[in-house]
Amino acid sequence: MEEKTFQRIKELTELQGTSGFEHEIRAYMEQHMEPLVDELQYDGLGGVFGLRNHEEADAPRVMVAAHMDEVGFMLTQIQENGLFKVVPLGGWNPYVVSAQRFTLKTRKGNYPCISSSVPPHLLRGTSGQKQLEVTDILFDAGFESRAEAESYGVLPGDTIVPLVETIKTANGKNIISKSWDNRYGCAVVLEALEALKEEKLGHTLIAGANVQEEVGLRGTKGSVHKFNPDLFFAVDCSAADDTVTKNGTFGHLGEGTLMRIYDPGLITLPRLREYLLDTAETNNIPYQYFVSKGGTDAGAAHTSNDGIPSTVIGVVGRYIHTHQTMFSIKDYEAAKEMLIHTLKGLDKSTVNTIVYGK
């Protein structure tokens, strides 16, 4: 991986923005997309997309969408002792939340914050900690009272986001960070736009990032209505399942980009799957078939408008939706090549074949 790419990944993954509060990531995407596209446009919820317009008005419209939000928390109550109650924004395993470092983001500034835990000393002589829910965990920014917290500008509705440094593993083959779901997509969109800057495409390209994916694929509904694409590609990160066995599991680090054939919200259409398989085989791009228990923005896109053939060009990460995700540089490079070559090959005839079979 080039150092420039690693630095981009580091910058994007260290930015902090949970669902509905994606402004830091949006500003980064705006800055880096603007020189690579004809224009920037926005949907009403805050998704940002760069358009490369084809000279023919009836050229197919191809949409590539990351999502900017990461899982986090919203502060719902400030207790009298200055600690906070929260609700999760996105899916969290409650057993990975405690005793971690976060940033509390308020109207007056950003403050260090940690999640509470029960020391083993206080569990002695008891039956142990009860079954844990995320909403049982308190967050602590060191304020001594509700009044003191409020004097620093803390209000219900503020957000709390993981604070993590992005680093490489010792062998240089993997990266450890927060928010690879889905700053992967943001990074790969920017890199594809750079790679295709001088390329004449056979379609109008709409590439960028949605908001609020982690809370029900909300941003996609507005953006696909606005841009009305003929094809939709989500670029997103999914959960690896390879720490115990690779026998019978889906999502293995280092085995290439994902060929998603099914998830609870999406069945990739056969002609679209065949196009992606042909693209991967022709360009010697490593890939792995993937069946997911979770969904992506493609699940919302494909049932929008009049029905939009949709799929995912993805990667896996271990331990996603936590503070620390591990992902493979090799997988990222494969996904990047897959996206670039997929977009290069799409023209009016190919899109008509995918959509209509003729």
N, C-alpha and C positions, 0 to 999 in steps of 0.2 A: 504494500500500500504506500502510495506517495505521501510524504509528510503533509502536503497541502490537504489531502483528503482526511488524514487523521485529525488535523487541526480543525477542519470543518466539523467533523463528527464531535470532537471535544467541545467546540463552541456550542453546537446545537443541543447536545445532551446535557450540558451544564446550565443552559437557560432554564428558567422555571416558569411553568404556566400550566395550570390544570384546567379542567373543562369550564368554559365560559370566561376564562381569564388568560387568553392566549396572546395578549398584546406584545409581549417581548419576542415571541417566536414569529409573530406576524411581521413585526418591524424588521427582523433579520431576513425573512423571506422576501419582503418588498425590496430591501436594499440589494440583495444578490440576484433577484430575478429581473429587475427592471432593465439592466443592460442586455439581457438575453432574449427579450420578447418585444412584440410590437406595442403592447399595452398591458396594463394591469387593470383587473376588474375585481369587484368584491360582491359577495352576496350579503343579504341583510343581517345575518348572524355574525359575520366577520371573517368568513373564508376568503382567501386571497388567491387569485389565479392569474397567470401570465398567458396571454394569447399570442400565438403565431398564426396570423391569418393567411389562408390560401387565397391566391388571386381569383380563383373560381368560386362564385357564390354558392354553387351546389356541391362543393367538395365535402367529403365526409368530415364529421366533427368527432375528434377523439379526445377524451378527457382522462387525465392522469391525476389522481388525488391521493396525497398523504393526509394525515391529520396532525394538527399541531399540539393537541392537548395530551397531557400525561395524567396518570392517576394521582390524586391528592386528597385533600380534605377541605371542608368548609366549616368554619367556626359557627356554632349555633347558639352557644350560651357561654357567658363569662360568669363563673361561680364567685361567690363572695370572697373566697380565698385566692382569687386571681387565676385559677386554673380554668381550662377551656373544655367544653364538650364539643364534639364534632359529628358530622356525617361524612361518609366516604363519597368521593367523586370518582367513580369507576370501581372496579372490582378489586378488593383486597382480601388476602388471607389474613385473618385477625392475628394469627400467631407470628407474623413477621413485622407487625407494626410497632410493638413496644420497644422502648430503649433505643430509639433512633434519633438522628439529628434532622431537623427541618428548618425551613424559613417561614416565619409568619409574615405575610404580606398585607400591609395596611395602607390607608390613605396618607399617613404621615411618614411611612418608611418601612423597611424590612428589618425584622428582629429575629435573633436566634431563638430556637424553640426545640424542645425535645418531647418525645412521647413517654408517658409514664409506664412503669413496670413495678412488679411486686418483688422485692428482694427475697431470696430463699430464707433468710433469717426470720422474716415475718410470716412465713408459711409453716414454720415448725410447730408441731402440736395441733395442726389443723388437717383437714382432709385434702388440702391442696387447693389450687386455684380452680374456681368453677369454670364451666365452659365459657369461652371468651367470645364476646361480640365486639366488633370495631367500635360501636358506640359506647362500650364500657370503658374504653381507654381515654384517659385524660391527657391533655397537652399542657406543657408547662414552659412558659417563657420567662419565669423568674419574677413575675409580678407578685406583690404581697397582698393585693386586694383587687376587687373589681374596679374600684375608683382609680387605682394607680394604672391599671391596664387601659381604662378609658382615657386617662390623661395622655397616654401615648398614642391615641388615635385608634385603639382596637375596638372593632365593632362586630356584632354578628353579621355574617356574610363575607368576612375576610377569609382568605385562603391560606392553607398550610401545605407546603410542598417540600419533598425530600431535598436534602442538600448533600451532594455527592461529587467527588472529583473523578473525572474520566481518565483511566490509565490502561496501558497495555499489560498483558500477562508476560511472564518471564521469557517464554519462548517466542514472543512476538507474533503469535498466530491468532490471538483473540484480544478482545477489548472488554473491559469491565466498566459499566456506567449505569446510571439511572436512565429512564425514559427512552430506551431504544425503541420501545413501543410508544410513540412512533416518530422519533426523530430520524430513524432509518429512512422513512419515507420522505421527510423533508430533505435530507442529504441527497438521496438518490434522484429526486426531482431536479435539484440544482445541478448535479453532475450530468444528468442526461441533457438538460438544456444547454449546458456548456459544450458537451460533445456534439450536439446537433446544430450548433449555432450557424455553421456554414452549409449545413445539409438542406437540400431542397426536399421538403416533405410532400407527400401526396394527400395531405389532409390539413385541416385547421386543427392545430394542437392547443388544447386548454390544459395547462399543467400548473398545479399549485397544491394548496392544502386546506382542508376543512377544519371546522371547530367541532367540539362537543361529541366526538366519536365515542369516547369512553362512557358516556351516559345515555347510550341508546341510539347511536348513529344519527344524531340529530342534524348535524351540519350538512350532510349529504343531500337531504331532501330538498333544501332550498337551492343548493348550488346546481344540482342536476336540472332542476326546473328552470333556473336562470340560463344555463348554458346549453341545454338540450342536446347532449352528445348522442352520436350514433353508437359508440362503444365507450365503455367505462372500465378503467383499470385502477383498482386500489393498489397502493404500494404500502404494505404494512408488515408488522412483525408479529409472529405467532409463538406460542409456547413450545419449546423443545421438550421432548419426552425421551431422553436417552441416558439418564444418569444411572439407571439400574440395568436396563437391557435395551438393545436395539431390535430384539426379536419381537415382531408384532407391534411395534410402536411407530408413531409418526413424528418426524421432526428431529433430525440428527445433526448436530453441529459438524460443519466441515464437509457436508455432502451436497452442497449446492443450493440454488434457489428452489423455491417451493412450486410444485405443480399442483395447485389446490383443485381437487376434483369435487369436493363436497364439504359443506359445513351446515349447521342447522338452519341457516338463512339463505343458502345459495347452492345451486347445482350448476357448475360450469357447463355451458352448452357445448355439445359435441364438436361443432365446427370451430368454435373458439379454442377449445382444447387442442384440436388437431393443428390449428395454426400455431399455437404456442409450442407444441411438441416439435413441429417441423422447424420452427425458428431455433429452438434449443439444439436440435440434432445437427442442423445445417451449420451452425456457428460453434459447435463443440462446447456448449455451455453446460456445465454440470447442473443436474436438477434431481429432485426427489419428489415422488408423489406425496401428497399431504391431504389427510382427512382431519378436520378440526372440530373441536367441541365448542369453539367460540366463533364469532362472526366478525366481519369487517364492514367498511362503508360500501363494499360491493353488494352486500346483502340488502342495503337500503336502495342503492341505485337501480338494481335490476328490476324492481317492481315499481319504479317511478315513471312518470310521463306515460308513454304508450308501451313501456317495457324496453329496457336497455340491456343488451347483452353485456355482461359484466364478469370480471374475474379479478384475481389478485396476483401481483408479482411480488412475492414475499420472501422473507428470511425468518429463521427461528432464533430465539434467544432462550438461554436457561434462566430461570428464576424471574420471569417478567412480572410486572406489577408489584415490584418490591423496590428497595433502595439499590440493589446490586443485580444487574443483568450481565451475563457473559454471552458474547456473540462472536462469530467467526469472521475474520477479515476475508477469508476465501469465499464465504457465502455472500458477503456484501458485494464483492467484485463480480460474482456470478450473476447476482440480481441486477446489478448495474448494466452489465452486458446484455442481459435478457431484455431489460426495458429499452435500451438504445436500439437493439436490433428489431424488437417488436415494432417500435415506432417507425423505423426506417422502412419496414416492409408493408406498411398499410397505405393503400391507395383506394380509389373509388371501387375498382374491380374487386380487390381483396375484401374490403368492408362489405360490399354487396354479397359476396360469397358467404362470408361469416354470418351475416344477418339474415339473408333471404335464401341462401343456397343456390344462387345463380349469378 
